[in-house]
Structures are given as structure tokens and as C-alpha cells.
Amino acid sequence: MSEDIFDPKMNPTEPLRRAIGDRYLTYALSTIMHRALPDARDGLKPVHRRILYAMRQLRLSPTGGFRKSAKISGDVMGNYHPHGDAAIYDAMARLAQDFNVRYPLVDGQGNFGNIDGDNPAAARYTEARMTAAAEALLEGLNEDAVDFRENYDGTLSEPVVLPAAFPNLLANGSSGIAVGMATNIPPHNLDELLQACLHLIKAPNARDETLLEYIPGPDFPTGGVIVEPRENIADAYRTGKGGFRLRARHEVEDLGRGQWQIVVTEIPYQVQKSKLIEKLAEVIQTKKVPILADVRDESADDIRIILEPKSKNVDPDVLMGLLYRNSDLETRFSLNMNVLIDGLTPQVCSLKEVLRAFLDHRRDVLIRRSRHRMAKIDNRLEVLAGLITAFLNLDRVIDIIRYDDDPKAALMFEDWSVPHQSTLTRAASEADYASPLAGVDVSSLTLIVDEDATAPSFMESDERKIPSSYAGRENGLSDVQADAILNMRLRSLRRLEEEALVKERDELMVERAGLEDLLDSDDLQWKSIADQLRETRKLMGATSEGGARRTTFADAGEVEDVPLEAMIDREPVTVVCSKMGWIRAMSGHIDLGRELKFKDGDEGRFIFHAETTDRLLVFGSNGRFYTLGASTLPGGRGMGEPLRLMVDLPNEAEIVALFIHRPGQKLLLASSAGDGFVVAEDEVVAQTRAGKQALNVRGDTVAKICKPVTGDHVAAVGENRKVLVFPISELPEMARGKGVRLQKYKDGGLSDVTTFTLADGLSWLDPAGRTRTETELAEWTAKRASAGRMAPRGFPRDNTFT
């Protein structure tokens, strides 16, 4: 395939590396600037800005009617944003979701999704319009507040940035992933942001720590409790990077008779309620939190999740602490304030820098709107001057309009500084004439016409016409003034209208003087911006509907490691594990000799009494220890569940030992090669499914022995039936390793090991099942790692001590 398929203008001699690099850089910049990162000035990405602008063009004001979402997304796609309509609709729908956006910019009518994670209905079923917050972002677009640029095909224009009457970037937050960078900004309370902006206007060099007095942290639309330390929040806002720990809000509901339940009323931001319920159900099923009995969703329009404890004796704080660890009832929201600080340059900004960017933008908007207003005033003053001149010379104006071939030219080149006479008479004195139309009604003006004449007669009618070559006079009217006079309605020719014009002129002159002062003074500009912010605060601040802070702050409070017996009701169980590794816990302490059912081809191997508060240790032939809670074992109604599903025991590894963990107890571990050592049980308790390695084995060697240390001597027997007895003090105590040689073998390996008290003698079961004890062990006693002597008469043929 030729390269010119990708770019007809590509230089065929250009190196592929440079060509790919240049094009990928172009793509990266496009993604950063036009898709992923928001503008610090209005807090919007291009798609959101275009959606709001298109809705404004459709006149979808907050007080107006709704339009179909399909119409809105279609206009956005066709006029401004040439991308998929589904993506545009999803972006618009998110702006309408009050659980995603702190101050929604779109007022949706219909199904726009919910906090459970359900998608909005199709665009053809929903309707939308702008909210008051969106209107505040667009305020001033008609007053040259911002620059406009051509749309993608050059047929229309769109704003580069919105005027933004409030700091939307921090108020609603933003998130996005670009090429090589990302952004993640949480929502904040608008009232607090505006207070911080007002303080920053008064004290431009305010410290970052001072701003935290106004903005203590994010304010999420779903509420919750922030438990991040204040110093961490301060550091995050100072550097632009950090995070916030956010917890669900809950309360303990008393059910009477000592019973209680926990009601979760607010969940962390961006956590889907349905998935949270699923996670809590999984926690119950896997018994990660054994003290949680049930979870129910009783939510309607509000959040109401019920958490039932397994026992009324459980501490609610302990239960919630465990759920914070094992579910999304506590999340961490990462802060990465990476924004386009000037609309072009990506930069990780501090809180102060983002607020400063917004204030500088508001100043630019104020200056541009003021200049635009001055231009409008100047234009209007020019028109008013012409209209007032017309009223001062009303008779002459009427003559020109009625009888001149080119009234506009005549009006423009007439010398209005000289009073004119005409056949129009006024019912007013000369003094009244000096003050134009003062006290005179237009209806009193009379035109004297000769009844026998075909046209009105004027004293100066022959000299009235203005030659076309006339170049104009110093006191003539401008083109704008002439048009205004010609477009004036007859109903306006009354005294009150003249007074209104003079009054309007005077008011505009005062306003213009104020604007000139404003443009010449930085202090007046910042004062005007502060007044605007205070007005916005009145409309959208803490006293407005939904403006109060929703997210509160609290200390995290470390959750202590509580022993299981403090959380679980102590109940007797009988642990049963088959040879194939199927394990279960039967209620009560049953007869250990009772016949039990197992799967076909399987049989019992381990059975012992335990309590629900016990922890069980499993030792595998791979030398690893695994830990299980007796309360997490499946019930005894069925055949149980495979142990390998509960811990990460490899399929090729066998279960060597299964027993109750006794704190302080010591174990003797040995491999099939005859190496071993002593280890404390507390050292081998595993915290994860992966277990904890204790005895290192390699090749064909496997872990074979795991027995509690109960005496002062060790007895080992090999496959060659030789027995060796030596003091246990000769074995090292360690947490992990290969160990030392227990007994020396020429052929074969280790068969069994036991510990005993030398004074009591060594015991074993003879072939008849009777216990036999040998107290004279001098013949078999030797140094560790010796070969040993042949086993005593009557020693079991399977070479085991039990």
C-alpha cells in the first residue's frame, strides 16, 4: 500500500519515523485541546460549549418550552460538532444528571438515567432546555464579550469560550483522558467559590492556605463525608494533584428490643448504587465481613440502603469500618487539575491559579462588553442628536420630506444651525420656538394651502431644491441621523416624545461617562466584577434552592483490627474435609466417629471440633500456609465446597495438614527429603488467599510433615524403617527456609516425625491398634542428622507414629 493513500501531500522521501511522529503529535494536540481537557475560563470542553450554544440558538431558555433531544443533538452535530450523535447526546444527558453534575446545565424532561447506572432513554423520547446556570454562562454573547470563530465548514460561527458568570470549572468539575495526560476535577460549592473569588479580588496575593478558609474541599452532588486530613487537602489544592477519601453517609436506626440496622442515605460520588449493592452482597457471600447478615435496597427518589448486622452485639462503627475497607462505601477521588489555562496551553494548576484564570477572564469580558456598550451608546447618541435637531426644525423637516426629490440628501446637507421659515404656523410664541415644541401639541400645527392651487405654496419654494453636487455642510446631518429621521413614525411627532429623547440623551451621556471611568480604572473594573459575583451569589448561592453544601467533613477514625470472637457469635461447629479437598462446617459438635456422606470416589480425611470464631490453618505440600475463618466455611447440608476455591492452593499440591490456629503454638515442619525446622504458628498466619510460604521445597521434594511441638525430643523414622531420637533444641526456630537435616538416608526419604517428652517415652500404635510406649530409647538416641537404628519390635509397618 502506497503512503500517499494516507496523505496526498506527503513527501515520499520523508522518513517514516518523522512522518508518524508529526502526525501523532497533531492528533495528540487535537485530542488535548478539542476533546479531553476543559478550558479554565468557562470550565467546558468543546462539545459541552457547542451544546449550550446550539440550545441558545434554538431559544431554549429556562422559562421557555422544551425541545426534543434528537433535535438538539442533531443541530449540534450538523452545525458545530461533526461527531457521532450518540456521543453528543450522552454528553448532553450528563449535563442534566443532578447526581453527576453539581449545578446541572440542562433541564431534562424524561428519562435521563439514574444513579443505579441505567442509561438515558433514546434521544427521540426525551426533551431538554437550558437551566438558569447555563444561561449565566452564556450571558453577554450578544455584547461582543468573547471571540467567535468559524464552525467546521465555515458556514456559521461559534464562540471560542463562553463569558461564564461563575467559575464553572470548579463548580461542576471535569474529567477526561487525553494523550499523555489526564484531568480529574471534583465539583465544589458555588457559594464558597464566589466567596473565594471576592477575597482574591481584595487580596490578589492571598496564600493558598487562606483560600481553604472559604473552600474547605469538594462538594459532591451525591453528598457523602470527606475524611481526608486537612493538611492533605491543602497540599492537593496547592499542587493541583492529590486525592480525597469520601465515605457514604449513614445513620443507625433503632428497631427496638436492642435490635438495630444501619441506613445508608448518601453514597460516594460516581458510585453506581446497583453495583454497590452487588458488591455488598458479594461481601456477604464470601464472608469477608462475617458480621454483616443482609443488605436491602429500599431506595425511591432518595437513597436508602439497609445493612443488617448478624448480631445485635456488633458495634456499628466496627461494621461500617469493615465495609469501608471491603466495599465502595468508601472511595478515593483523585485530583488532577490539568486544564487549558488560556484556552491553548495544558497546565496543572493550583486552586488559586484556576480562580485567577476565571477572574482574569471576567475582566476581559467586562472590558469587551463595556466597549461594546460604549459603541452602542455613541451610535444611539448620534441618532438622538439627529432626532432632536429634527424636532427643533420640525417645519423644515416636514417640507423636505414632502416635497424634495431626494429627502435624505437634503437632510444631510441642510444647514441646521440657521432657523427656517415655512408656511407651517405654530400655536406658540417666539419664546416657545427657542425651546423646541415646549408646551405645543403636534395637533395644533396647521399647514396653510391655497384651495385653487395644485400644490402647496411656500415663500421660498423656488430656492428649496438642493443640487446633487452639493458637498455637504459643517452643520448637516449624518447618514445614520438622516435614516433615523426618515424612519421616524408620525405618531412620534409630539411633545412627550421630544422630552423622552432629551431625557434619554442625558441618561446615555451619564452612562457613557461612567463607562469611560470604568475602562480607565482597574479599581472600578474589579469593583464591578465583585458586584457581578455578589449578584450571582444571591441567585445561585447557599440561600438558593440546592445551593447549600451537601458534602461534610469528618475525621476518618482508624478501624482497629478486631478479633473475630468480638464480631461473631461463638457457635460450635464440626469441620469436615474430604481427601479430595471438599470442606464444610456442620453445626454443633457431632460425634467424630459418625458416618458422613461424601462424593463418589471420595472419603473423609480431616474432622475435628471447632468454634465459628476459630481460624483454620491449611498446610500444603508446596510448603505454604493458608488461613481460613471457620465462620466463612459453607454449611454442612451439602457436600461443601472445594478448598481450592477459597484459597490459591495449586491443583498439583496436596493438603498436608488442616487444624485450628492456636496463638503461641509452635509447629515442626519437615520435607520428604528429611529437612525441617520449628516455626511459630503466629508467623505463618496468612492475610491473603495466596497464603504464606514457610518451608522451601524444590524439584521432587514436597512438604510432608506439619505437627505441633508437644515435648522436648524429636523422633524421626525414614522409609528404611530406621528411627532417630534427638533433642528438639538441636532444631532451629525460623519463619521460613529449607531447614536443617533431621535424619541421614542413603536411600529413600523421611516417613514420619513426631515430638514427645523423653521422660514419658515414645508411643505408637501397633498393628492391633493398641498403644505401645517405649521408655528405653538410648539405643535410638543420637545427634541430629544421624542415620538412626532399626525401629523397635512392633513398630507399625507403614512407618508412622500415629
N, C-alpha and C positions, 0 to 999 in steps of 0.2 A: 504494500500500500504506500503510495507516494505521500510525502509530507505536505504537499500543497493542498491536500484534501482538508487538513486542519486549518490552514491559513493561506489563502492565495497570495498574500503579500510576504510570506515567509522567505527569507534569504536562503537559497538552497545550500550556501556554503556556511551557514551559521551552525556552530556546534550544537549538538542535541542537548548537552547539559545546560548551555546558556539559554537555549530556546525554552526548555522545560522550566528552568528557573524563573525566567522572565514571566512566563505565562502563569505559573503558580503564584508568583508574587502578586500579579494583577488580580488573580482570583482571591487571594488572601485579603488584599486590601478591600476588595469589593465586599467580601463577607464581613469584615470588621466594621466598615463604615456604613454599609447599607442593609445590614441584616441582623447582626448579633449584638452590637454594643449600642446602648442608648446615648442620646445627647444630654449632656449635663444641664443644658439650659431649660429644656421642656420635659426631660425625662422620658422621651418617647423614641421608639425605633421607627424607621420609615413606614412600615406597614400600619402601625397604630396612628401615626400622624396623618397618613393618607385616608384612613378610615374616618377619622374625625372630620377632616376637611371635606370629604365626599358627603358626609351626613350634613354638614353645614350647607353645602351647595344644594342639597335636597330640602333645605329648610326644616330639618328635623329638630326643632328647638325643644327644650324641656317642657314647655307648655303647649306644644303643638301635637299633632297626631303622630301615630306610628306608621312605619313603612315596612314592607316585607324585607326580611334579612337577605333574601335572594336578590332583591333589587339593589340593596346597599352594596353587598359584596360584588355584584355584577358591575356596578358603576365604578367601584374601586379598582377592579381588575381591568376593566376596559379603558378607564381614563388615566389611572395613575400607577397602578401596581400590576404589571404584567406577569403574574404568577398564578398558581392554582387557586381556584375559588374556595376549595376546601380549607386551604391554609389561611386564607383571608377570613373566612367565616369562623374558624377556630380562634383566630386572634381577636376578632370582634366579640365572640362569645365569652372569652376570658375577661374582657373589659367589663362585662355585665355580671360576672360572678362575684357576689359580695363575700364569698369565702376565700376568694383568691386575690381580690383587689380591695384594698382598704377603703378607697374612695372611688366607687365604680364610675366609669366614664360613659357607659352605655346603659340606658334603661331598657331592659329586655322585657318582652311580653311573650309568654310561652315557656316551653321547657328549654332552659339554657344550662342544663346539667345540674348536678348536686354534689354535696360533699362526700357522697358514697363513691364517687368516681364515675357515675353514669355520664355518658356523652350527651351533648345537647341534641335536640330534635333537628331534623333536616331544616335547611335554611328556608325552604318554601313554607314551613309551618310556623315559624317564629317571626316576630316583628320587633322593631327597635327604634329608639330615638336617643338623642343625647341627654346627659344629665346636666345639672347646674355646674358641676365640677368641670365637665368638658367644655361647657360654654365659657367658663372662666379662662380656660386655656386658650380659647380662640379669640378672646376679646381684643379688639384692636386690629384685626386683619385688614379691615377696610380703611385703616388710617395709616397705611404705609409703615406699620410697626416692624415688619420683618421683610427680608428679601424674598422674592419669588424666582422660581426657575421653570424652565420648560419641562413638560412631562416627557415620558419616554419617546413619544413620537412627534413632539414639537407642536401639537395641535392645541394644547392647553397649558396652563401654568399652575404650579403648586407651591406652597410655602416651603422654604428651606428649613425653617424652625417655627414653632408657634410662639406667640407672645408670652403665654404662661403666666397667669396672675398668682400662682402659688408654686412652691418647689415640688413639682410632681415626681421628680426622680426619687426623692426620699419618701414622699408621702405614699406612693403606691409601690415603690421598689421596682426591681427589674432583674431578669436573669437571661443568660444567653451564653452560647459556646461559639467562639469564632475559631480562626486558625491560629493556633499557638497561644491563645489567650481566652479568658472567660470572664464573665461578670456575674455577681450574685449579690443583690442589694435587698435588704428586708424592708417592709413598709414601716412607716413611722407615723406618729400622731401629728396632724397638720397644725393644731393649735400650738404644740411645742416647737414645731419647726418655725412657725411665724414669730414666736417669741424670740427664738434664737436669731432669726434674721434681723429683728428690731434691735436686739442687743449688738449685733455685728455692725449695724449702721451707726450706733452710738459709739462703739469701740471697735474700729476696724482691726486693731491689733490684739483682739481678745485671744486668750490662750484656749487651747483645745479643752483643757480641763474645765474652764468656765462654761463652755457650751454644754457640758454634761449636766449642769445645773438646770438647763432648760430642756435638754433632750437626754433623759436618763438611759434610753435604749429604744429598740424597735417597739412598735405597736402593731401586732398581727391582727388581721381581720377575724381570726378564729379565737382570739383571746389567748388563754394559757398563762403560765407563770414562768418568767425568766429566772433561772437560778445561777446565772453566770456571775462570778465575783465582779465588783465594780471596777477593780483595777484592770481586769481583762477587757471589760467593755471600753474603758478609757484608752487602752493600748490599741484596740481594734479600730476605734474611731480616729486615733492619731495616725496610724499607719495605713489605714484603708484595707487591712486584712486581719481576719480573726474569725470568731465564731460566737454563737450564743446557745447555751443549753436551755431548751424550752420543754416544760412539762405540762401535762394535762392538768386541768383544774378539777378537783374532786371534793366531795363532802361525805361525811359519814352519816348515814340515815339510821336512826334508831327504830327498830321494829318491835320493841317491847320484849319483856321477859329475857332480857340480856342478849337478844338477837340483834344483829346489825348487818348492814350492807353498805358498800361503797357506791356512790353515784358519781360518775364522771360527766361533768356538764360542759367542758370545753376540751378539745383535743389539739395537739400541736399543729402548727401551720403546715399545709401541703401534705398532711397525712390523710389518706382516704379512709373514711370510717369503716367501710366494708372490709378493707384489708386489715385494719386494726383489729376488728372483731375476729377475723380469721386467725391472726397471729395470736391473740389471746386464747382462742380455742386450741390452737396448736400447743401453746404453753401448758394448758390443762392436760391435753392428751399425752404429751411427752413427759409430764410431771416435772417440768423444770421448776415450777413453783408449786410444790405439793399442797400448800395451804390454800390454794385457790380452787374452789369447788365448781363454780359455774360462771358464765358470762352471758348476759342478755342485752339485746338492743331494744330499748323502749323509746327510741327517738321518734319525734314527729317533726315539727318545724324546728325544734330545738334539739340539742344533743342530750341524750340520757342513756348512758351505758351502765348497766348494773353488774357489779362484781360481788359474788357471794363467797365468803370465806368457808373453809372446810370446818372450822370450829369457831365458836364464839370467843374462845380463849385467845385467839390470834390477835396480835397487836396490829391495828390498821396501818400504822406507819411502817411496820415491818413488811406487811403485804405489799403496800404501794412501792416501797423501796425495791423489793424483788421484781415487781412488774416494771419499774423504771429500767432495771438492768436488762430485762429479758423481752421487752416489747417496745413498740413505738409510742408508748405513753410518755417517753422522754426521747427527744431528738436533739440534734445539733444543727443549727442553721449556720452555714459558713458565710462569712462576709468577704467579698472581694469587690471593692468599689472601683472597678475598672470601667471608665466611661470616656466618651469623646468630649474632652473638656471644652473645646472650641468648635465642635462640630466636625473636626478633622483629625485631631491627634489623640490616640488612645493613651490614657494615663491612669494609674492607680492613685486615687485622690483621698485625702483625709476628709473628715466631715466638714471642717472649716473651708477647705478648698471647694467642695461641692456647693456649699451655701454661698460662697463668694462668687462662684461662676453664675449662680442664679441671680444674685443681686446685680452683678455687672450687666447681665442680660436685661434685667428690668430697667436699668438705667439707659441702656441703648434704646429699648422700646419707648421709654418716656421721652427721650430726646427726639426720636423719629416721629412719634405721634404729635409732639409739640410743634415741630417744624411743619408737619402736615397740616395741623390746625391753623398755624400762622398763615400758611399759603391759602387756606380756605377763607380765613378772615380777610386777608388782603383782597382776595377776589370779591368777597361779599362787600367790603368797604368801597371798592371801585364801583360796583353795581349800585350801592346805596347813594354814592355821590352823584351818579348819573340820574337816579330816580328823584333825588332831592332837587337837582337842577331842573328837572322836568316840571316839578311842582312849582318851583319859583317862576318858571316861564311857561306855564301851562297853556296860555292862549297861543303863544307862538308854536309850541309843540303840536297843538291840535291843527293849526294851519298847515304846518309842514306835512303832517301825516295825511291830511285830507287832500291836499292839492299839489304836493310835489311829486314829480315823476320818480325821483329816487330819494325817498324819505330818509333812508339810512345814511346816505352820503350827506344829505342836508343837515341831519342831526350832528354828524361827526364834524362838519366843517363850519357850522354856525358859531359865531362869537357870542357865547352866553354870558359874557361879562357885561354886555350892554342891554338894558331893558328894551323890550319891543312893544309896539302898539299894534292893535288889530281891531277889527270890528266886533270882537268879543267884549262885552262890557261886564264888569263885576259889581256886584252889590256890596262894595266895600270902599272905604276911604283910602286916601293915599297912604295913610299910616298902616292900614291893613296890608297894603301891597308890599310895604317894606318887610313885613313879617308874613311870608307866603301862606295864603289861604287861612290865615288866622281868623277864626270865627265865621268863616264863609262856608256855606253848604254848596256842594257841586251842583245841586239842582237849581241854584239861583243864577248860574251862568247862562247868558242868553246870546244867541247868535242872530244878528240883525240881517235879514235877507230881503232884497228887493223882489217883490212878488212878480214884477214883469220881466225880471232878468232870468236868463237861463242858467246862471251860475252866481254864487255869492260874490258880492263886490267887496274889495279890500282897498284901503287907501294906497297901499304900496304893492299891489298885486303884480305890477309890471316889473318891479325890481326883485321879485321873490325868488326866482329861479337861480340855482347855483350851478355855475359852469362845471362840466365834468373834469376840466383840467385843474380845478381848484386844489391846491396842495395842502390845505388844512390850516387851522389857526391855533394859536397857543392856548386859547380858552375853549377849544372844541371838545366834543365827547369822544371817548374811545370806542373801539369796535364792540367791546363787551357791554359798555353802557348803552350804546345805541340799540343793540339787540334787546337789552333788558327793557328799554322804553317801548320799543315796538311790540314786545311780547306782553306788555302790561295790559291787564283787563280794564275795561271801562268802569267796572264796579270798584276799582281801586282809586278812582279819582274823587276822593272825599277827604275831608279834613283829618279824620281819625287816622287814616292810612298814612298821611304825611307825618303826623305826630309819632306813629309807630316806627316809621323809618328813621326819624331823628333819634328816637329812644334806642332803637336797635344799633344805630351807628355809634352812639355814645357807649353803649354796653360793650360793643365789639372793640372799641378803642381801649377801654379799660382792660378787657381780656387780653388783648394783644400786648399791652404794656406789661401785664403780668407774665405772659409767655416769654417776652424778651428778658425780663428779670430772671425767670426760671432758667433759660438757656445760658445766661451769663453767670449763674451762681451754682457751684457744686452743692453748697449747703441747702439751697432751696430744692434742688433736684432730689437729694436724699430725704429731705423732709416730705416731699411729695410722694416718694416711694414708700416711706414709712406710713403715711396716711392711707395709701392704697392697701398696704398689708394689713393695717388695722381694720379697714373696711372688709377685706376678705376674711379676717379673723371673726368679725361679727357674723358673717354669713355662713362660714364653714368651720368655725372654731369649736371649742369644747362645749359651748352652750347650745350648739345646733343639734339637730337630730342625728344620732350616731357619731357625734364628734368627740364624745368623752373617751378617755383611754380605756382600752379593753384588756391589754396585757399588763399584768402586775409583776412585782419583783419579790423575791424571797431568797433566803439562804438555802443552799442545797441540802445541808444536813447529811453527813456521811451515814450510809446504811451499814450498820455493823454486821459482821458475819455471825449470824445467829445459828446455834446448833439446831439440828433437825428436831431434837426432842422438845425444843421450845416452840416449834412451829407445827408439829404433827402430833396428833393424838397417839399415844403409845398403845398399840394393839398387838397381840400375839399373832404370829404367822409361822407357817412352816414352809421353808424354802426347798423347792424340789427342782433339780436339774438333771436331765437325762444324759445319756452317754453321747448323744448327737448334739447336745448343747441347747435343748429346749428348756427354758426356765419359767417358773411360775411361783407365786406365793399363795398358799392355801390359808384360809382364815383359821385362826386358832392353832394350838399346839396339838397336832394329831399324833396318833401312835406311829412312831417311826418304822415299825415293822408291818404297817398296814400295806396291803397290796394296792398299787396305784396303776392307772391306765397310762399307756404311752403309745406313740405312733407305731405302726407296723415296722418291725425290724429294729426298734429302739428299746432301751431299757433304762432303769434308774441308775444313777451314779452318785449324786450328792443329795442328801436330805438331812436337814437339821432344823432345830427350832430357832426362831429369831423374833425380833420386835420390829414394828414399822419404822422405828427411829434408828435402826441399825444401818450401818454402811457395810457393804459386802466387798471383799477383795477377790479378784479373779486373777490367777497367775497362769500365763500361757506358756507353751513350750518355746516361744520366741524370746522368753526372758523378760516380758513386760507385765506390769501390774495394771489392772483396770479396776475402776471403782464404780459400784452401783449403789443406789439407795433402795433399801428394802421396800419403801413406800412406792417406788416407781415400777416395781415388778408387776406384770399382768396377773390378774386374778386366777384362782385355781379352778374355775368352772370348766375351762377347756384344757388343751394340752400346753398352754403357754405360748411363748414367742421365742424365736431363735435369739440366743445371747449375742450373736454376731451382728444383729440389727441394732443393738443397744450400745455396743462398743465396737471399736475398729479392730477386732481380732481377726487376723488373716485367716482365710479358709484352710491354708495348709498348717496352721498352728492348732495344737490340741490344748484342751483345758487341763492343766496340771492340778490346780487346787482352787477351791471355792470355799470361803469361810468368812466369818464375821470379823470386822476390824475391831481390835482391842487396843486403844491408845496405850502406849508404853510397852506393848508386847514386842518381842524380838523374834525374828524368823531365821531359820537356817535354809539357805538356798544352795543347790548343787546341780551341776550339769551331768549329762550322760558320760562325759569324759572323766568325771571324778574331781572336778574343781568346784570350790564353793567358798562361802563366807557367811557371816552373820550380818543381818540388816535390821534396823528398827522399822516397825510397821509404819510409824508416822512418816518415815522418809519415802514410802512407796505409794502413799495415797495420791491418786491422780485426780486432776481437776477437769480434764477434758476426755472426750471419747477416745482420743488417740492413746491414752494410757501413759505409763511412765516406765522407761527402761531401767532395769535393775541388774540382771545377770546377762552379761555379754556372751553371746554364742556365735560360732562361725561354722560354716561348712555343714557337715553331717551332725555336729554336736547340737543337742537340744537341751533346754531346761527340763529337769526331771524331778527334782525334789523341792518342796516348799513345806517346811514343818515348823511349828512353834518351838522355841527353845524352852525346855522344862527342867533341865538338870545341869550338872557340871561336867558331864562327859559326852562324847560323841561315839556312836557305834556305826561303822560303815561296812557294808558287805558288797562284794563285787560279783560279777557274773560267773567268776571262777569259784564262788562259794567260800572265799576267804574273808574272814571277819577281822576288823581292826578297831580297837578301842583306844581313844586318846582324849586328853583334857580339852574341853571346849575353849579354854583360854589360848590354845595354840591357833585358833582361827581368828582372823582379823574381822573387825566390825567396820563396814563401809556401806555407802549408799548405792554405789554402782561399780561394777567391774567384772572381771573374769573370775576372780577369786584365787585361792591357792589350792595346791594338790591335797586332797583328802586321803587317798589311798593309791598305792602304786600297782599298776597292772601291766603284765606282759601281753596278755590277750584279753579282749572284751573290754567291758567298762563297768560303771557303777550300777548296782541293782537297787540298793536302798540305803537310807541313812536315818538314824533316829538319835534323839538326845535323851539322857536319863541321869539319875543320881546314882553315883557309883556305890554308895552305901546301901541302896535299896536293891541293887542288882539289875541285870539286863533281862527284860521279859520279851517273850514272843509267843505266838500261838502255834501249838504243834499240829500235826496233820489231823488229829482227832478233834481240834477246836478247843483244846484245853490250854490255859495259860501256864507257861513254864518260865521259871526265873532262874537265872544263873548268877550266883553271887561271887564265885571264884573266877575272876576274869584276868588274873595275872598272865595267863598263857596268851591272851589276845591283846593285852595292853602293850602299846609301843609308841614310838614317836609318830606324829602325823606324817603322812606320805610314805609310810612303810607298807610292805606287801600284805601283812597280816597272816593269820593261821586259818586252817580249815575250820568251818563252823562246828559248833558243838553238836553232839548227837541229839537228834530230834528236831533240828532246825528245819523250818519249812523248805520244801523243795522249790518254791517259787522265789526263794531268796529275798523275802520281805519280813519285816519285823511285826507287821500288823496284818 
